[in-house]
């Protein structure tokens, strides 16, 4: 007897009647294979589609100067609710009873940080009762309820987080994330045509790829799955491609070590960043500039790629926060510059840990493609570079080729 399988379907998978038929086929096929299936849905379509989250946001923001965060979360939660009923009715027409459940009804309890809330706990009792009644729970992704009873949303990619949180709480055999690509790839195929689908990657590699710019799954979702040891499968809704397994080990007939012997798993980039340079008010007294981190932290602005030198402190922020960063630094009279002409390119791989010569190969590859490196940083699984925005594709292709990732 098979156990519980959580299947999450993204907005593009639900955008049209034809796409939704493919979704229903996937769900029923899993039921016929003996799984108890829990379905998680995103809002249908992308911006411009009538029930997409961005469409709902624009409806309010284009009409009113300000909408408070609580009301905005209420509005944003509507798209998934609509999708849960539409998908559920599709199952009903094919002979399978369902129960549409909001995040609150599914037992997802969060903090009260509207717009980017964190899950505090999951009480899956209602879902278990629904499964016991031989119904398919169709759960709204992206949302939960605060301890005070307020509707909250989990931020971009929140439906992935819903799926893995439910998978952990239900002790699911696997969480399947269905999307419009065939899995996690060695690079963005729009920038590196030779990119290929990875069969297996570790939780840590998936997290790093996501944090550094890959958009297939949200890093917070992977962190939950890693903590509770729930395997994730990234698959296409529209093909029978086997997809990518995210796990440190994956059990089929036996335990398979999936770390492999390749140093590098993939390359990715973040182009939505701004470089900030802060100079001390007095030469050689860089401690006077360190206070800028406290100023930004108080405004909930996260910084990355930090480099502290006597003559200057540099870091990057998300591009959408650049204007606010400038405003805060100007207000506190720091000597600073903000530029948007650099991007962050990262190389990720669990096999790099303790392996000599990896950085030398990267520098050689970038130099050979005439890509200038402005700054570097590294961890035990990731090495990142700041390069000119115009060099993004050349840098990714050079690094992808250097480590034979197309093979």
DODO-488026 format. One line per field, with one value per residue (C-alpha): x, y, z; residue in three letters. Coordinates in nm, 3 decimals. Layout:
<atoms>
xx c(X|...)
yy c(Y|...)
zz c(Z|...)
residu c(Ala|...)
</atoms>
This chain:
<atoms>
xx c(0.000|0.145|0.137|0.060|0.176|0.159|0.126|0.161|0.060|0.179|-0.006|0.095|-0.016|-0.365|-0.388|-0.618|-0.885|-0.646|-0.371|-0.610|-0.709|-0.340|-0.333|-0.641|-0.482|-0.169|-0.371|-0.595|-0.300|-0.137|-0.461|-0.487|-0.132|-0.247|-0.140|-0.346|-0.305|-0.308|-0.323|-0.183|-0.273|-0.145|-0.362|-0.445|-0.223|0.018|-0.024|-0.307|-0.506|-0.827|-0.755|-0.375|-0.222|-0.049|-0.375|-0.554|-0.276|-0.286|-0.663|-0.621|-0.296|-0.404|-0.726|-0.612|-0.301|-0.258|-0.389|-0.293|-0.102|-0.386|-0.633|-0.374|-0.327|-0.703|-0.711|-0.411|-0.556|-0.854|-0.672|-0.580|-0.930|-1.076|-0.820|-0.896|-1.264|-1.200|-0.948|-1.174|-1.468|-1.247|-1.182|-1.552|-1.643|-1.398|-1.559|-1.340|-1.486|-1.287|-1.280|-1.139|-0.952|-0.806|-0.468|-0.649|-0.879|-0.576|-0.422|-0.139|-0.065|0.166|0.308|0.144|0.404|0.160|0.290|0.587|0.468|0.641|0.473|0.481|0.305|0.082|-0.210|-0.303|-0.603|-0.862|-0.661|-0.626|-1.001|-1.065|-0.839|-1.008|-1.343|-1.199|-1.193|-0.906|-0.800|-0.738|-0.548|-0.488|-0.115|0.059|-0.155|-0.227|-0.385|-0.220|-0.271|-0.513|-0.722|-0.605|-0.550|-0.181|0.026|0.368|0.540|0.654|0.688|0.469|0.276|0.599|0.637|0.279|0.343|0.659|0.519|0.217|0.445|0.646|0.339|0.173|0.495|0.441|0.643|0.723|0.628|0.590|0.621|0.465|0.562|0.620|0.982|1.110|1.315|1.607|1.861|2.235|2.169|1.894|1.841|1.750|2.108|2.288|2.129|2.343|2.184|2.040|1.799|1.962|1.837|1.933|2.057|2.100|1.881|2.177|2.246|1.878|1.870|2.181|2.066|1.734|1.893|2.138|1.873|1.728|1.349|1.222|1.152|1.150|1.448|1.226|1.035|1.358|1.471|1.152|1.189|1.556|1.477|1.210|1.385|1.096|1.209|1.096|1.041|1.037|0.842|0.665|0.287|0.290|0.538|0.632|0.988|1.120|1.219|1.465|1.478|1.586|1.710|2.036|1.932|1.641|1.478|1.337|1.469|1.763|1.926|2.119|2.388|2.312|2.594|2.795|3.156|3.108|3.246|2.984|2.611|2.492|2.546|2.296|2.271|2.087|2.040|1.797|2.071|2.231|2.586|2.624|2.960|2.988|3.298|3.390|3.331|3.697|3.969|4.094|3.823|3.595|3.415|3.231|3.071|2.975|2.675|2.504|2.425|2.227|2.041|1.941|1.857|1.618|1.437|1.426|1.665|1.881|2.235|2.455|2.803|2.955|3.315|3.466|3.790|3.956|3.875|3.528|3.243|3.052|2.744|2.447|2.074|1.774|1.710|1.360|1.513|1.783|1.584|1.490|1.854|1.970|1.707|1.823|2.193|2.135|1.923|2.202|2.464|2.675|2.911|2.781|2.721|2.466|2.516|2.303|2.556|2.673|2.511|2.587|2.691|2.717|2.858|2.698|2.809|2.840|3.145|3.346|3.399|3.769|3.855|4.168|4.175|3.805|3.850|4.145|3.928|3.655|3.892|4.054|3.713|3.603|3.936|3.919|3.581|3.713|3.476|3.616|3.564|3.486|3.442|3.409|3.262|3.230|3.085|3.155|2.900|2.891|3.136|2.994|3.126|3.019|3.052|2.922|2.556|2.647|2.873|2.602|2.552|2.923|3.006|2.738|2.832|3.204|3.152|2.900|3.149|3.449|3.285|3.133|2.782|2.624|2.753)
yy c(0.000|0.335|0.635|1.004|1.200|1.581|1.729|2.102|2.268|2.614|2.894|2.806|2.446|2.576|2.861|2.699|2.429|2.211|2.255|2.179|1.855|1.754|1.836|1.622|1.338|1.355|1.348|1.059|0.860|0.884|0.782|0.482|0.386|0.358|0.691|0.908|1.236|1.584|1.859|2.211|2.478|2.822|3.094|3.026|3.186|3.476|3.854|3.951|3.635|3.729|3.538|3.555|3.703|3.990|4.077|4.098|4.316|4.551|4.575|4.739|4.929|5.083|5.204|5.320|5.498|5.271|4.935|4.816|4.486|4.299|4.390|4.311|3.960|3.907|4.010|3.799|3.487|3.486|3.347|3.019|2.977|3.003|2.755|2.501|2.487|2.476|2.190|2.013|2.029|1.884|1.587|1.560|1.535|1.245|1.057|1.164|1.347|1.641|1.899|2.245|2.378|2.720|2.741|2.807|2.507|2.293|2.383|2.612|2.849|3.144|3.457|3.791|3.935|4.013|3.952|3.738|3.532|3.227|2.899|2.832|2.496|2.270|2.077|1.827|1.673|1.808|1.682|1.336|1.326|1.424|1.144|0.899|0.997|0.900|1.258|1.446|1.751|2.043|2.299|2.662|2.729|3.052|3.122|3.043|3.197|3.383|3.288|3.580|3.437|3.673|3.552|3.573|3.502|3.338|3.556|3.472|3.099|3.041|2.752|2.551|2.620|2.510|2.183|2.089|2.200|1.973|1.695|1.718|1.730|1.438|1.230|1.210|0.971|1.259|1.611|1.660|2.016|2.037|2.328|2.423|2.301|1.945|1.981|2.167|2.247|2.304|2.664|2.884|2.741|3.088|3.194|2.861|2.652|2.351|2.332|1.995|1.859|1.725|1.383|1.424|1.709|1.748|1.970|2.200|2.235|2.304|2.569|2.741|2.737|2.888|3.154|3.249|3.302|2.974|3.006|2.647|2.611|2.845|2.799|2.812|2.512|2.315|2.410|2.262|1.943|1.911|1.950|1.681|1.461|1.471|1.403|1.654|1.580|1.870|1.764|1.900|1.897|1.850|1.567|1.231|1.343|1.186|1.528|1.607|1.442|1.670|1.463|1.356|0.995|0.863|0.531|0.318|-0.037|0.077|0.385|0.571|0.823|1.110|1.349|1.222|1.293|1.613|1.920|2.154|2.091|2.410|2.778|3.057|3.435|3.715|4.023|4.206|4.342|4.679|4.729|4.972|5.127|5.308|5.508|5.598|5.956|5.970|5.802|5.466|5.458|5.209|5.139|5.466|5.309|4.981|5.149|5.143|4.774|4.863|5.134|4.891|4.608|4.836|4.890|4.513|4.540|4.232|4.271|4.017|3.990|4.194|4.314|4.524|4.707|5.006|5.238|5.111|4.875|4.714|4.493|4.420|4.461|4.352|4.605|4.687|4.799|5.019|5.341|5.282|5.200|5.526|5.717|5.570|5.623|5.981|6.051|5.929|6.124|5.834|5.883|5.622|5.524|5.281|5.118|4.883|4.773|4.453|4.114|3.815|3.490|3.177|2.827|2.565|2.213|1.997|1.835|2.160|2.126|2.078|2.025|2.217|2.404|2.483|2.860|2.849|2.682|2.942|3.236|3.078|3.028|3.387|3.531|3.326|3.483|3.831|3.860|4.091|3.984|4.273|4.080|3.722|3.541|3.175|2.914|2.541|2.476|2.808|3.048|3.376|3.660|4.014|4.080|4.340|4.304|4.280|3.981|3.766|3.523|3.496|3.425|3.156|2.984|2.990|2.838|2.583|2.474|2.471|2.209|2.004|2.047|1.966|1.607)
zz c(0.000|-0.105|0.124|0.085|-0.219|-0.225|-0.574|-0.630|-0.958|-1.055|-1.228|-1.584|-1.526|-1.446|-1.697|-1.956|-1.970|-2.170|-1.913|-1.629|-1.802|-1.797|-1.424|-1.354|-1.552|-1.334|-1.012|-1.118|-1.249|-0.905|-0.733|-0.964|-0.866|-0.506|-0.358|-0.125|-0.308|-0.153|-0.417|-0.369|-0.625|-0.717|-0.870|-1.234|-1.498|-1.488|-1.483|-1.717|-1.657|-1.471|-1.148|-1.136|-0.820|-1.002|-1.177|-0.841|-0.696|-0.995|-0.966|-0.628|-0.678|-1.008|-0.850|-0.507|-0.384|-0.082|0.031|0.379|0.412|0.582|0.308|0.040|0.179|0.176|-0.187|-0.288|-0.126|-0.366|-0.671|-0.502|-0.360|-0.709|-0.842|-0.566|-0.659|-1.036|-1.001|-0.754|-0.991|-1.262|-1.036|-0.954|-1.321|-1.353|-1.062|-0.768|-0.469|-0.339|-0.062|-0.135|0.166|0.234|0.405|0.732|0.687|0.602|0.939|0.825|1.114|1.045|1.202|1.122|0.885|0.603|0.253|0.355|0.649|0.794|0.882|1.256|1.257|1.051|1.196|0.921|1.099|0.855|0.557|0.715|0.778|0.416|0.292|0.528|0.374|0.034|-0.089|-0.253|-0.048|-0.287|-0.078|-0.162|-0.181|-0.078|0.230|0.592|0.901|1.186|1.550|1.569|1.284|1.009|0.650|0.557|0.246|0.226|-0.036|-0.387|-0.442|-0.139|-0.294|-0.304|0.067|0.132|-0.049|0.138|0.475|0.418|0.296|0.617|0.844|0.664|0.645|0.270|0.058|-0.178|-0.277|-0.653|-0.785|-1.131|-1.351|-1.716|-1.726|-1.711|-1.395|-1.241|-1.512|-1.512|-1.623|-1.762|-2.113|-2.239|-2.165|-2.205|-2.483|-2.386|-2.040|-1.944|-1.684|-1.369|-1.256|-0.890|-0.671|-0.298|-0.082|-0.027|-0.398|-0.469|-0.196|-0.325|-0.688|-0.581|-0.358|-0.634|-0.901|-1.030|-1.027|-1.042|-0.668|-0.371|-0.134|0.175|0.043|0.004|0.355|0.504|0.300|0.399|0.769|0.758|0.497|0.248|-0.112|-0.377|-0.744|-0.992|-1.302|-1.608|-1.614|-1.990|-2.051|-1.904|-1.836|-1.511|-1.376|-1.098|-0.755|-0.470|-0.176|-0.017|-0.074|-0.276|-0.199|-0.479|-0.478|-0.266|-0.120|-0.389|-0.301|-0.536|-0.452|-0.745|-0.832|-1.033|-0.863|-1.007|-1.036|-1.205|-1.279|-1.229|-1.203|-1.026|-1.238|-1.006|-0.781|-0.712|-0.586|-0.295|-0.203|0.131|0.223|0.583|0.688|0.792|0.582|0.715|0.986|0.819|1.148|1.090|0.784|0.951|1.108|0.768|0.825|1.137|0.947|0.670|0.911|1.098|0.766|0.702|0.404|0.356|0.221|0.042|-0.108|0.174|0.147|0.428|0.352|0.522|0.232|0.148|0.235|-0.052|-0.068|-0.291|-0.231|-0.434|-0.710|-0.589|-0.257|-0.410|-0.395|-0.031|0.046|-0.110|0.084|0.416|0.347|0.236|0.543|0.771|0.573|0.451|0.155|-0.089|-0.451|-0.595|-0.935|-1.144|-1.405|-1.230|-1.177|-0.957|-1.127|-0.910|-0.949|-0.723|-0.637|-0.326|-0.487|-0.467|-0.092|-0.021|-0.389|-0.497|-0.827|-0.866|-0.836|-1.075|-1.340|-1.295|-1.324|-1.631|-1.795|-1.734|-1.841|-2.162|-2.240|-2.153|-1.857|-1.589|-1.225|-0.990|-0.668|-0.542|-0.245|-0.159|0.075|0.083|-0.197|-0.388|-0.551|-0.677|-0.892|-0.968|-1.341|-1.585|-1.673|-2.043|-1.967|-1.804|-2.091|-2.174|-1.809|-1.770|-2.095|-2.012|-1.667|-1.797|-2.062|-1.826|-1.603|-1.888|-1.751|-2.087|-2.056)
residu c(Unk|Unk|Unk|Unk|Unk|Unk|Unk|Unk|Unk|Unk|Unk|Unk|Unk|Unk|Unk|Unk|Unk|Unk|Unk|Unk|Unk|Unk|Unk|Unk|Unk|Unk|Unk|Unk|Unk|Unk|Unk|Unk|Unk|Unk|Unk|Unk|Unk|Unk|Unk|Unk|Unk|Unk|Unk|Unk|Unk|Unk|Unk|Unk|Unk|Unk|Unk|Unk|Unk|Unk|Unk|Unk|Unk|Unk|Unk|Unk|Unk|Unk|Unk|Unk|Unk|Unk|Unk|Unk|Unk|Unk|Unk|Unk|Unk|Unk|Unk|Unk|Unk|Unk|Unk|Unk|Unk|Unk|Unk|Unk|Unk|Unk|Unk|Unk|Unk|Unk|Unk|Unk|Unk|Unk|Unk|Unk|Unk|Unk|Unk|Unk|Unk|Unk|Unk|Unk|Unk|Unk|Unk|Unk|Unk|Unk|Unk|Unk|Unk|Unk|Unk|Unk|Unk|Unk|Unk|Unk|Unk|Unk|Unk|Unk|Unk|Unk|Unk|Unk|Unk|Unk|Unk|Unk|Unk|Unk|Unk|Unk|Unk|Unk|Unk|Unk|Unk|Unk|Unk|Unk|Unk|Unk|Unk|Unk|Unk|Unk|Unk|Unk|Unk|Unk|Unk|Unk|Unk|Unk|Unk|Unk|Unk|Unk|Unk|Unk|Unk|Unk|Unk|Unk|Unk|Unk|Unk|Unk|Unk|Unk|Unk|Unk|Unk|Unk|Unk|Unk|Unk|Unk|Unk|Unk|Unk|Unk|Unk|Unk|Unk|Unk|Unk|Unk|Unk|Unk|Unk|Unk|Unk|Unk|Unk|Unk|Unk|Unk|Unk|Unk|Unk|Unk|Unk|Unk|Unk|Unk|Unk|Unk|Unk|Unk|Unk|Unk|Unk|Unk|Unk|Unk|Unk|Unk|Unk|Unk|Unk|Unk|Unk|Unk|Unk|Unk|Unk|Unk|Unk|Unk|Unk|Unk|Unk|Unk|Unk|Unk|Unk|Unk|Unk|Unk|Unk|Unk|Unk|Unk|Unk|Unk|Unk|Unk|Unk|Unk|Unk|Unk|Unk|Unk|Unk|Unk|Unk|Unk|Unk|Unk|Unk|Unk|Unk|Unk|Unk|Unk|Unk|Unk|Unk|Unk|Unk|Unk|Unk|Unk|Unk|Unk|Unk|Unk|Unk|Unk|Unk|Unk|Unk|Unk|Unk|Unk|Unk|Unk|Unk|Unk|Unk|Unk|Unk|Unk|Unk|Unk|Unk|Unk|Unk|Unk|Unk|Unk|Unk|Unk|Unk|Unk|Unk|Unk|Unk|Unk|Unk|Unk|Unk|Unk|Unk|Unk|Unk|Unk|Unk|Unk|Unk|Unk|Unk|Unk|Unk|Unk|Unk|Unk|Unk|Unk|Unk|Unk|Unk|Unk|Unk|Unk|Unk|Unk|Unk|Unk|Unk|Unk|Unk|Unk|Unk|Unk|Unk|Unk|Unk|Unk|Unk|Unk|Unk|Unk|Unk|Unk|Unk|Unk|Unk|Unk|Unk|Unk|Unk|Unk|Unk|Unk|Unk|Unk|Unk|Unk|Unk|Unk|Unk|Unk|Unk|Unk|Unk|Unk|Unk|Unk|Unk|Unk|Unk|Unk|Unk|Unk|Unk|Unk|Unk|Unk|Unk|Unk|Unk|Unk|Unk|Unk|Unk|Unk|Unk|Unk|Unk|Unk|Unk)
</atoms>
